[in-house]
């Protein structure tokens, strides 16, 4: 093996520098050109208020205690005569303090009614840290920037609920198509006698 030529490392380094200098720059001019964000970007949390049942799971599971929820109980009249009245929680305040939030996503994961979603919005800086607590109106605005969920994998297994529903529908369709019913024996075909 021949010894390296003196100065060859310097020449290689200069060659890389020259190649880089001749390429067109790819700097994104941010305020004018919006960046292309990955599909699972964690920007802010959007609230779909209609799905919120004020179960408080998100606030209880938040490790930073940055979710503030206030509600009151409302009596709902009976649906049918003679029925009893029900009470339900009505959301008064839902706020998230993004100065405390660590964007872990636990609140989104534990929400049983899909009321919280990740939005890719990231331009919500404030000059005063106290203004980083955003109320439900602002969280609702961010909800409309949430991207649609990705398409299902065509090779994935069918969900159990769909399989059960399909099986029940097929069973109902065969029961309606068979007038004899499941408990009665069908009449033997013509030309064949039954047992004597």
N, CA, C and O of each residue as an XYZ file, in Angstrom:
784
protein
N       0.851     -1.174      0.000
C       0.000      0.000      0.000
C       0.891      1.230      0.000
O       1.791      1.371      0.828
N       0.623      2.104     -0.936
C       1.455      3.312     -1.088
C       1.127      4.310      0.003
O      -0.027      4.434      0.412
N       2.151      5.029      0.482
C       1.877      6.043      1.503
C       1.061      7.181      0.902
O       1.205      7.479     -0.283
N       0.182      7.842      1.721
C      -0.647      8.933      1.194
C       0.210     10.105      0.731
O       1.255     10.399      1.312
N      -0.239     10.747     -0.293
C       0.467     11.904     -0.842
C       0.281     13.064      0.132
O      -0.842     13.329      0.561
N       1.361     13.760      0.488
C       1.220     14.894      1.405
C       0.264     15.947      0.830
O       0.387     16.347     -0.328
N      -0.672     16.380      1.645
C      -1.625     17.414      1.237
C      -2.873     16.881      0.559
O      -3.726     17.666      0.145
N      -3.008     15.523      0.431
C      -4.184     14.982     -0.262
C      -5.450     15.210      0.566
O      -6.516     15.438     -0.006
N      -5.362     15.154      1.900
C      -6.517     15.408      2.751
C      -7.020     16.831      2.598
O      -8.226     17.075      2.561
N      -6.072     17.783      2.506
C      -6.436     19.180      2.314
C      -7.125     19.376      0.966
O      -8.094     20.129      0.858
N      -6.615     18.692     -0.060
C      -7.211     18.812     -1.391
C      -8.636     18.254     -1.409
O      -9.524     18.831     -2.036
N      -8.850     17.120     -0.713
C     -10.207     16.538     -0.658
C     -11.174     17.481      0.054
O     -12.306     17.671     -0.390
N     -10.721     18.069      1.159
C     -11.555     19.008      1.894
C     -11.905     20.230      1.071
O     -13.045     20.691      1.108
N     -10.950     20.762      0.330
C     -11.212     21.918     -0.532
C     -12.161     21.558     -1.674
O     -12.983     22.372     -2.095
N     -12.034     20.317     -2.171
C     -12.932     19.880     -3.249
C     -14.374     19.849     -2.743
O     -15.290     20.265     -3.453
N     -14.580     19.356     -1.511
C     -15.939     19.330     -0.941
C     -16.454     20.759     -0.780
O     -17.618     21.034     -1.072
N     -15.599     21.665     -0.319
C     -16.004     23.059     -0.143
C     -16.401     23.683     -1.468
O     -17.415     24.378     -1.542
N     -15.622     23.448     -2.516
C     -15.934     24.010     -3.837
C     -17.243     23.455     -4.390
O     -18.035     24.193     -4.976
N     -17.471     22.136     -4.202
C     -18.726     21.553     -4.681
C     -19.926     22.170     -3.959
O     -20.952     22.444     -4.581
N     -19.797     22.385     -2.661
C     -20.886     22.959     -1.876
C     -21.138     24.405     -2.261
O     -22.286     24.849     -2.303
N     -20.068     25.146     -2.544
C     -20.217     26.570     -2.892
C     -20.931     26.760     -4.218
O     -21.602     27.773     -4.417
N     -20.799     25.811     -5.123
C     -21.408     25.981     -6.444
C     -22.874     25.548     -6.478
O     -23.582     25.871     -7.431
N     -23.344     24.825     -5.458
C     -24.749     24.400     -5.431
C     -25.648     25.561     -5.029
O     -25.231     26.473     -4.316
N     -26.889     25.508     -5.502
C     -27.871     26.533     -5.143
C     -28.278     26.345     -3.685
O     -28.453     25.211     -3.237
N     -28.428     27.425     -2.946
C     -28.817     27.328     -1.538
C     -30.271     26.895     -1.420
O     -31.090     27.185     -2.292
N     -30.581     26.201     -0.337
C     -31.940     25.704     -0.121
C     -32.538     26.295      1.151
O     -33.371     25.660      1.797
N     -32.125     27.482      1.508
C     -32.653     28.122      2.705
C     -34.113     28.492      2.482
O     -34.448     29.150      1.498
N     -34.972     28.072      3.390
C     -36.393     28.429      3.302
C     -36.578     29.798      3.932
O     -36.203     30.005      5.086
N     -37.142     30.720      3.200
C     -37.387     32.070      3.711
C     -38.664     32.028      4.534
O     -39.749     32.305      4.025
N     -38.530     31.679      5.816
C     -39.655     31.276      6.657
C     -40.873     32.185      6.666
O     -41.957     31.691      6.356
N     -40.794     33.436      6.984
C     -42.088     34.141      7.072
C     -42.839     34.155      5.753
O     -44.070     34.129      5.734
N     -42.098     34.195      4.642
C     -42.762     34.244      3.333
C     -43.161     32.865      2.846
O     -44.201     32.710      2.207
N     -42.340     31.854      3.143
C     -42.599     30.489      2.688
C     -42.846     29.623      3.914
O     -41.972     29.473      4.767
N     -44.041     29.057      3.995
C     -44.367     28.195      5.135
C     -43.652     26.849      4.986
O     -43.571     26.313      3.881
N     -43.132     26.298      6.091
C     -42.439     25.012      5.996
C     -43.411     23.862      5.772
O     -44.580     23.940      6.151
N     -42.913     22.791      5.150
C     -43.717     21.585      4.982
C     -43.481     20.723      6.212
O     -42.389     20.192      6.409
N     -44.507     20.589      7.033
C     -44.367     19.876      8.294
C     -44.717     18.404      8.119
O     -45.547     18.058      7.278
N     -44.086     17.531      8.912
C     -44.447     16.108      8.854
C     -45.896     15.905      9.287
O     -46.442     16.739     10.009
N     -46.527     14.817      8.862
C     -47.950     14.621      9.169
C     -48.256     14.524     10.657
O     -49.360     14.880     11.069
N     -47.319     14.055     11.481
C     -47.601     13.887     12.906
C     -46.978     14.998     13.744
O     -46.564     14.766     14.880
N     -46.914     16.183     13.195
C     -46.335     17.324     13.906
C     -47.149     17.650     15.146
O     -48.380     17.650     15.112
N     -46.455     17.928     16.235
C     -47.130     18.348     17.471
C     -46.999     19.854     17.596
O     -46.001     20.363     18.106
N     -48.001     20.552     17.133
C     -47.986     22.001     17.225
C     -48.723     22.468     18.468
O     -48.106     22.750     19.495
N     -50.031     22.549     18.375
C     -50.876     22.908     19.520
C     -51.991     21.879     19.623
O     -52.141     21.010     18.764
N     -52.768     21.997     20.692
C     -53.855     21.059     20.920
C     -55.166     21.742     20.570
O     -55.483     22.809     21.098
N     -55.923     21.123     19.679
C     -57.225     21.643     19.287
C     -58.327     20.945     20.072
O     -58.213     19.764     20.397
N     -59.388     21.675     20.375
C     -60.513     21.141     21.156
C     -61.754     21.045     20.284
O     -62.183     22.034     19.689
N     -62.329     19.847     20.209
C     -63.618     19.645     19.552
C     -64.663     19.604     20.664
O     -64.963     18.553     21.229
N     -65.195     20.765     20.952
C     -66.001     21.001     22.160
C     -67.232     20.098     22.247
O     -67.626     19.706     23.346
N     -67.838     19.765     21.123
C     -69.058     18.955     21.137
C     -68.811     17.565     21.710
O     -69.728     16.953     22.258
N     -67.585     17.058     21.593
C     -67.283     15.718     22.092
C     -66.886     15.713     23.566
O     -66.829     14.647     24.180
N     -66.615     16.869     24.141
C     -66.144     16.936     25.526
C     -67.300     16.700     26.488
O     -68.316     17.391     26.427
N     -67.142     15.718     27.380
C     -68.173     15.412     28.377
C     -67.760     15.878     29.768
O     -68.420     15.539     30.750
N     -66.701     16.635     29.866
C     -66.178     17.153     31.130
C     -65.877     15.994     32.089
O     -66.196     16.063     33.276
N     -65.268     14.944     31.567
C     -64.919     13.802     32.415
C     -63.651     14.076     33.213
O     -63.352     13.345     34.157
N     -62.897     15.117     32.852
C     -61.704     15.571     33.570
C     -60.512     14.619     33.464
O     -59.520     14.810     34.166
N     -60.583     13.618     32.619
C     -59.456     12.686     32.492
C     -58.202     13.394     32.001
O     -57.103     13.127     32.487
N     -58.364     14.297     31.034
C     -57.196     14.994     30.487
C     -56.511     15.832     31.566
O     -55.284     15.833     31.665
N     -57.294     16.538     32.370
C     -56.720     17.388     33.417
C     -56.072     16.556     34.519
O     -55.040     16.945     35.065
N     -56.676     15.406     34.851
C     -56.109     14.563     35.909
C     -54.821     13.881     35.475
O     -53.907     13.714     36.282
N     -54.738     13.482     34.199
C     -53.568     12.752     33.724
C     -52.422     13.664     33.295
O     -51.303     13.190     33.102
N     -52.676     14.942     33.144
C     -51.640     15.885     32.691
C     -50.525     15.968     33.736
O     -50.791     16.333     34.881
N     -49.282     15.637     33.366
C     -48.198     15.687     34.353
C     -47.822     17.106     34.758
O     -47.215     17.303     35.811
N     -48.172     18.098     33.943
C     -47.826     19.493     34.248
C     -48.978     20.274     34.863
O     -48.793     21.419     35.276
N     -50.155     19.680     34.930
C     -51.350     20.363     35.436
C     -51.575     21.681     34.699
O     -51.797     22.722     35.317
N     -51.515     21.619     33.386
C     -51.666     22.852     32.608
C     -53.038     22.967     31.953
O     -53.268     23.896     31.179
N     -53.954     22.045     32.245
C     -55.304     22.089     31.678
C     -56.274     22.528     32.770
O     -56.317     21.943     33.852
N     -57.047     23.562     32.470
C     -58.005     24.107     33.434
C     -59.418     23.915     32.893
O     -59.741     24.389     31.805
N     -60.263     23.214     33.661
C     -61.627     22.920     33.223
C     -62.594     23.346     34.317
O     -62.407     23.014     35.487
N     -63.627     24.085     33.928
C     -64.726     24.444     34.826
C     -66.021     23.993     34.172
O     -66.167     24.055     32.951
N     -66.965     23.536     34.999
C     -68.246     23.086     34.455
C     -69.339     23.277     35.500
O     -69.060     23.577     36.660
N     -70.565     23.102     35.079
C     -71.692     23.093     36.000
C     -72.651     21.991     35.573
O     -72.625     21.543     34.427
N     -73.494     21.557     36.500
C     -74.461     20.505     36.208
C     -75.763     21.129     35.743
O     -76.190     22.169     36.243
N     -76.379     20.478     34.783
C     -77.643     20.935     34.229
C     -78.611     19.766     34.250
O     -78.223     18.637     33.951
N     -79.844     20.017     34.592
C     -80.848     18.950     34.620
C     -81.504     18.840     33.255
O     -81.947     19.832     32.676
N     -81.557     17.621     32.757
C     -82.185     17.343     31.462
C     -83.532     16.702     31.753
O     -83.594     15.727     32.503
N     -84.614     17.223     31.180
C     -85.936     16.637     31.457
C     -86.017     15.201     30.938
O     -85.232     14.782     30.087
N     -86.973     14.472     31.465
C     -87.162     13.068     31.086
C     -87.481     12.963     29.601
O     -88.207     13.790     29.049
N     -86.934     11.945     28.969
C     -87.159     11.755     27.535
C     -88.561     11.225     27.257
O     -89.158     11.542     26.228
N     -89.077     10.427     28.168
C     -90.417      9.855     27.994
C     -91.270     10.197     29.220
O     -90.728     10.407     30.306
N     -92.568     10.253     29.064
C     -93.416     10.522     30.226
C     -93.230      9.431     31.280
O     -93.194      8.242     30.964
N     -93.115      9.851     32.514
C     -92.919      8.900     33.603
C     -91.449      8.562     33.839
O     -91.114      7.891     34.814
N     -90.583      9.021     32.957
C     -89.145      8.768     33.125
C     -88.559      9.716     34.151
O     -89.233     10.629     34.628
N     -87.319      9.495     34.481
C     -86.715     10.375     35.482
C     -85.794     11.385     34.816
O     -85.271     11.158     33.725
N     -85.612     12.494     35.496
C     -84.722     13.539     34.988
C     -83.276     13.092     35.116
O     -82.920     12.335     36.019
N     -82.470     13.559     34.218
C     -81.038     13.238     34.239
C     -80.259     14.530     34.441
O     -80.755     15.622     34.167
N     -79.044     14.385     34.922
C     -78.183     15.571     35.014
C     -76.941     15.337     34.160
O     -76.460     14.211     34.030
N     -76.440     16.405     33.589
C     -75.245     16.289     32.754
C     -74.341     17.482     33.012
O     -74.794     18.554     33.413
N     -73.050     17.272     32.773
C     -72.071     18.342     32.941
C     -72.058     19.219     31.703
O     -72.114     18.721     30.578
N     -71.984     20.514     31.913
C     -71.893     21.479     30.816
C     -70.565     22.214     30.964
O     -70.249     22.733     32.035
N     -69.802     22.252     29.892
C     -68.475     22.863     29.902
C     -68.588     24.380     29.975
O     -69.241     24.995     29.131
N     -67.953     24.989     30.981
C     -67.909     26.442     31.112
C     -66.565     26.994     30.646
O     -66.509     28.015     29.960
N     -65.493     26.316     31.020
C     -64.155     26.790     30.656
C     -63.264     25.598     30.358
O     -63.255     24.614     31.097
N     -62.517     25.694     29.271
C     -61.480     24.717     28.940
C     -60.298     25.534     28.450
O     -60.372     26.170     27.399
N     -59.213     25.521     29.201
C     -58.034     26.309     28.837
C     -56.785     25.463     29.010
O     -56.718     24.600     29.885
N     -55.794     25.724     28.162
C     -54.498     25.054     28.258
C     -53.427     26.126     28.348
O     -53.393     27.052     27.538
N     -52.553     25.995     29.336
C     -51.433     26.916     29.511
C     -50.240     26.337     28.753
O     -49.567     25.427     29.238
N     -49.985     26.873     27.558
C     -48.901     26.351     26.735
C     -47.529     26.779     27.235
O     -46.515     26.314     26.715
N     -47.475     27.658     28.236
C     -46.199     27.976     28.861
C     -45.762     26.821     29.763
O     -44.567     26.645     30.002
N     -46.710     26.038     30.262
C     -46.402     24.877     31.100
C     -46.398     23.572     30.318
O     -45.693     22.631     30.684
N     -47.174     23.509     29.252
C     -47.352     22.260     28.496
C     -46.016     21.753     27.962
O     -45.206     22.524     27.448
N     -45.798     20.438     28.093
C     -44.571     19.848     27.551
C     -44.856     19.011     26.303
O     -43.991     18.263     25.848
N     -46.061     19.134     25.750
C     -46.414     18.515     24.473
C     -46.215     17.002     24.484
O     -45.765     16.416     23.499
N     -46.556     16.383     25.606
C     -46.391     14.931     25.714
C     -47.524     14.183     25.019
O     -47.335     13.048     24.582
N     -48.695     14.801     24.910
C     -49.820     14.182     24.234
C     -50.626     13.214     25.091
O     -51.496     12.514     24.573
N     -50.353     13.162     26.394
C     -51.104     12.246     27.257
C     -52.582     12.617     27.273
O     -53.438     11.733     27.263
N     -52.891     13.908     27.298
C     -54.295     14.340     27.329
C     -55.043     13.858     26.091
O     -56.210     13.476     26.179
N     -54.389     13.875     24.957
C     -55.028     13.434     23.712
C     -55.246     11.926     23.734
O     -56.278     11.433     23.278
N     -54.269     11.200     24.266
C     -54.368      9.737     24.308
C     -55.459      9.258     25.264
O     -56.161      8.292     24.964
N     -55.610      9.930     26.423
C     -56.561      9.432     27.426
C     -57.983      9.900     27.184
O     -58.904      9.386     27.818
N     -58.197     10.854     26.291
C     -59.557     11.359     26.057
C     -60.412     10.250     25.444
O     -60.147      9.827     24.318
N     -61.437      9.767     26.165
C     -62.226      8.646     25.642
C     -63.224      9.047     24.564
O     -63.802      8.179     23.910
N     -63.438     10.344     24.368
C     -64.471     10.785     23.426
C     -63.916     11.569     22.244
O     -64.675     12.223     21.529
N     -62.604     11.513     22.028
C     -61.954     12.204     20.900
C     -62.333     13.683     20.857
O     -62.860     14.176     19.860
N     -62.058     14.372     21.948
C     -62.317     15.809     21.994
C     -61.039     16.617     21.785
O     -61.117     17.812     21.497
N     -59.870     15.999     21.920
C     -58.589     16.696     21.773
C     -57.800     16.100     20.621
O     -57.766     14.884     20.431
N     -57.158     16.993     19.845
C     -56.399     16.567     18.673
C     -55.139     17.419     18.542
O     -55.098     18.558     19.009
N     -54.107     16.855     17.899
C     -52.912     17.628     17.576
C     -53.169     18.455     16.322
O     -53.666     17.948     15.317
N     -52.828     19.709     16.399
C     -52.882     20.597     15.234
C     -51.450     20.962     14.861
O     -50.624     21.138     15.757
N     -51.124     21.081     13.588
C     -49.760     21.448     13.209
C     -49.448     22.934     13.367
O     -48.339     23.367     13.054
N     -50.412     23.721     13.849
C     -50.163     25.157     14.030
C     -49.022     25.376     15.030
O     -48.990     24.757     16.093
N     -48.100     26.254     14.679
C     -46.985     26.522     15.592
C     -46.735     28.013     15.777
O     -45.852     28.400     16.542
N     -47.485     28.837     15.100
C     -47.281     30.280     15.194
C     -48.231     30.884     16.227
O     -49.227     31.512     15.867
N     -47.929     30.697     17.483
C     -48.780     31.264     18.526
C     -47.935     31.905     19.615
O     -48.332     31.938     20.780
N     -46.778     32.411     19.236
C     -45.895     33.065     20.207
C     -46.536     34.347     20.729
O     -47.289     35.015     20.021
N     -46.228     34.671     21.963
C     -46.745     35.881     22.602
C     -45.589     36.635     23.240
O     -44.565     36.043     23.581
N     -45.756     37.933     23.399
C     -44.714     38.723     24.069
C     -44.822     38.623     25.585
O     -43.849     38.872     26.297
N     -46.005     38.260     26.083
C     -46.220     38.116     27.517
C     -46.563     36.658     27.804
O     -47.471     36.099     27.190
N     -45.840     36.046     28.733
C     -46.047     34.625     29.032
C     -47.443     34.343     29.556
O     -47.930     33.222     29.408
N     -48.104     35.318     30.161
C     -49.449     35.115     30.682
C     -50.481     34.950     29.564
O     -51.577     34.439     29.792
N     -50.123     35.383     28.367
C     -51.053     35.250     27.239
C     -50.936     33.902     26.543
O     -51.623     33.667     25.549
N     -50.081     33.011     27.041
C     -49.961     31.671     26.466
C     -51.015     30.705     27.009
O     -51.056     29.543     26.603
N     -51.857     31.172     27.915
C     -52.997     30.368     28.355
C     -54.136     30.642     27.379
O     -54.708     31.732     27.359
N     -54.454     29.637     26.575
C     -55.470     29.816     25.533
C     -56.777     29.163     25.963
O     -56.806     28.015     26.408
N     -57.853     29.925     25.817
C     -59.182     29.472     26.218
C     -59.815     28.629     25.103
O     -59.236     28.455     24.031
N     -61.009     28.115     25.384
C     -61.637     27.163     24.468
C     -61.954     27.751     23.102
O     -61.985     27.010     22.120
N     -62.192     29.057     23.001
C     -62.473     29.655     21.689
C     -61.268     29.527     20.766
O     -61.410     29.182     19.593
N     -60.087     29.805     21.299
C     -58.865     29.696     20.499
C     -58.555     28.227     20.196
O     -58.134     27.899     19.087
N     -58.760     27.346     21.177
C     -58.531     25.920     20.955
C     -59.492     25.389     19.898
O     -59.145     24.488     19.133
N     -60.694     25.945     19.856
C     -61.688     25.544     18.851
C     -61.238     25.981     17.447
O     -61.409     25.241     16.478
N     -60.663     27.189     17.345
C     -60.153     27.656     16.052
C     -59.068     26.720     15.519
O     -59.019     26.432     14.323
N     -58.211     26.255     16.405
C     -57.128     25.355     15.966
C     -57.656     23.997     15.548
O     -56.983     23.278     14.809
N     -58.833     23.632     15.999
C     -59.406     22.336     15.640
C     -59.574     22.209     14.134
O     -59.440     21.117     13.580
N     -59.866     23.316     13.473
C     -60.124     23.264     12.027
C     -58.843     23.150     11.225
O     -58.905     22.990     10.005
N     -57.667     23.226     11.872
C     -56.403     23.035     11.162
C     -55.860     21.624     11.346
O     -54.787     21.302     10.836
N     -56.593     20.778     12.071
C     -56.155     19.399     12.299
C     -56.264     18.632     10.978
O     -57.323     18.640     10.351
N     -55.180     17.967     10.545
C     -55.260     17.224      9.284
C     -56.130     15.982      9.422
O     -56.342     15.471     10.521
N     -56.625     15.514      8.296
C     -57.444     14.300      8.288
C     -56.580     13.110      8.687
O     -55.377     13.113      8.424
N     -57.166     12.091      9.317
C     -56.358     10.935      9.698
C     -55.837     10.214      8.458
O     -56.465     10.264      7.401
N     -54.691      9.545      8.584
C     -54.149      8.835      7.418
C     -55.066      7.688      7.002
O     -55.836      7.163      7.807
N     -54.965      7.318      5.745
C     -55.798      6.225      5.234
C     -55.405      4.920      5.911
O     -54.254      4.733      6.304
N     -56.372      4.023      6.042
C     -56.105      2.734      6.665
C     -55.229      1.888      5.760
O     -55.277      2.013      4.537
N     -54.433      1.033      6.366
C     -53.564      0.124      5.621
C     -54.450     -0.921      4.944
O     -55.222     -1.595      5.626
N     -54.360     -1.073      3.616
C     -55.252     -2.024      2.946
C     -55.017     -3.472      3.386
O     -55.922     -4.300      3.286
N     -53.822     -3.780      3.867
C     -53.537     -5.149      4.293
C     -53.827     -5.401      5.758
O     -53.573     -6.496      6.258
N     -54.357     -4.399      6.457
C     -54.606     -4.547      7.890
C     -55.824     -5.432      8.146
O     -56.713     -5.575      7.307
N     -55.823     -6.013      9.331
C     -56.952     -6.843      9.737
C     -58.170     -5.957      9.988
O     -58.050     -4.839     10.489
N     -59.330     -6.471      9.634
C     -60.564     -5.716      9.831
C     -60.848     -5.547     11.327
O     -60.661     -6.492     12.092
N     -61.296     -4.366     11.756
C     -61.615     -4.187     13.178
C     -62.683     -5.176     13.642
O     -63.567     -5.553     12.873
N     -62.591     -5.594     14.912
C     -63.526     -6.590     15.459
C     -64.967     -6.109     15.380
O     -65.874     -6.897     15.112
N     -65.179     -4.813     15.613
C     -66.542     -4.279     15.591
C     -67.167     -4.411     14.213
O     -68.336     -4.776     14.085
N     -66.366     -4.104     13.159
C     -66.892     -4.224     11.794
C     -67.166     -5.676     11.437
O     -68.174     -5.985     10.802
N     -66.260     -6.573     11.848
C     -66.450     -7.999     11.554
C     -67.719     -8.523     12.234
O     -68.482     -9.279     11.633
N     -67.942     -8.116     13.501
C     -69.149     -8.558     14.216
C     -70.408     -7.986     13.566
O     -71.415     -8.683     13.436
N     -70.349     -6.721     13.161
C     -71.509     -6.100     12.516
C     -71.809     -6.776     11.173
O     -72.969     -6.999     10.829
N     -70.750     -7.099     10.419
C     -70.939     -7.752      9.122
C     -71.547     -9.146      9.303
O     -72.434     -9.556      8.555
N     -71.045     -9.867     10.321
C     -71.565    -11.218     10.589
C     -73.042    -11.151     10.979
O     -73.840    -11.968     10.519
N     -73.411    -10.184     11.824
C     -74.807    -10.037     12.242
C     -75.685     -9.671     11.045
O     -76.806    -10.166     10.929
N     -75.189     -8.812     10.154
C     -75.967     -8.413      8.976
C     -76.168     -9.599      8.035
O     -77.255     -9.778      7.485
N     -75.117    -10.417      7.846
C     -75.244    -11.597      6.980
C     -76.230    -12.604      7.573
O     -77.016    -13.214      6.848
N     -76.182    -12.774      8.904
C     -77.093    -13.689      9.574
C     -78.539    -13.220      9.408
O     -79.437    -14.026      9.165
N     -78.755    -11.914      9.541
C     -80.091    -11.343      9.379
C     -80.565    -11.503      7.937
O     -81.731    -11.813      7.693
N     -79.663    -11.293      6.988
C     -80.039    -11.412      5.573
C     -80.416    -12.853      5.236
O     -81.380    -13.069      4.502
N     -79.689    -13.845      5.748
C     -80.034    -15.244      5.467
C     -81.333    -15.632      6.165
O     -82.115    -16.419      5.630
N     -81.568    -15.083      7.360
C     -82.814    -15.384      8.075
C     -84.013    -14.813      7.323
O     -85.072    -15.439      7.282
N     -83.857    -13.636      6.733
C     -84.958    -13.033      5.977
C     -85.164    -13.745      4.648
O     -86.289    -13.823      4.155
N     -84.080    -14.269      4.058
C     -84.188    -14.965      2.778
C     -84.796    -16.352      2.959
O     -85.434    -16.862      2.037
N     -84.615    -16.979      4.132
C     -85.145    -18.315      4.406
C     -86.485    -18.178      5.128
O     -86.510    -17.869      6.319
N     -87.616    -18.407      4.417
C     -88.924    -18.200      5.049
C     -89.247    -19.266      6.087
O     -90.111    -19.037      6.933
N     -88.582    -20.432      6.059
C     -88.910    -21.514      6.991
C     -88.525    -21.137      8.411
O     -89.161    -21.594      9.361
N     -87.519    -20.332      8.572
C     -87.090    -19.939      9.913
C     -86.023    -20.893     10.426
O     -85.889    -22.004      9.914
N     -85.266    -20.476     11.426
C     -84.161    -21.294     11.895
C     -84.603    -22.538     12.655
O     -83.865    -23.523     12.657
N     -85.771    -22.548     13.304
C     -86.172    -23.683     14.133
C     -86.938    -24.750     13.360
O     -87.043    -25.889     13.815
N     -87.478    -24.389     12.182
C     -88.296    -25.333     11.421
C     -87.459    -25.996     10.354
O     -86.561    -25.372      9.789
N     -87.742    -27.250     10.073
C     -87.017    -27.969      9.022
C     -87.620    -27.561      7.678
O     -88.836    -27.420      7.550
N     -86.779    -27.378      6.705
C     -87.254    -27.024      5.372
C     -87.910    -28.245      4.744
O     -87.527    -29.375      5.046
N     -88.899    -28.030      3.868
C     -89.588    -29.127      3.186
C     -88.627    -29.827      2.244
O     -87.796    -29.160      1.629
N     -88.705    -31.160      2.102
C     -87.790    -31.839      1.192
C     -88.083    -31.456     -0.249
O     -89.220    -31.140     -0.596
N     -87.048    -31.487     -1.090
C     -87.247    -31.140     -2.487
C     -88.271    -32.063     -3.150
O     -88.487    -33.182     -2.686
N     -88.901    -31.600     -4.229
C     -89.937    -32.357     -4.936
C     -89.355    -33.666     -5.461
O     -88.222    -33.699     -5.941
N     -90.126    -34.732     -5.367
C     -89.681    -36.025     -5.876
C     -88.972    -36.859     -4.821
O     -88.692    -38.035     -5.054
N     -88.682    -36.287     -3.691
C     -88.022    -37.051     -2.648
C     -88.983    -37.096     -1.465
O     -89.462    -36.064     -0.995
N     -89.236    -38.234     -1.023
C     -90.156    -38.399      0.092
C     -89.407    -38.270      1.408
O     -88.190    -38.443      1.472
N     -90.129    -37.977      2.410
C     -89.553    -37.929      3.732
C     -89.506    -39.309      4.332
O     -89.796    -40.285      3.640
N     -89.162    -39.423      5.560
C     -89.141    -40.747      6.208
C     -90.551    -41.329      6.303
O     -91.520    -40.613      6.556
N     -90.641    -42.619      6.098
C     -91.947    -43.277      6.089
C     -92.392    -43.643      7.477
O     -93.472    -44.206      7.650
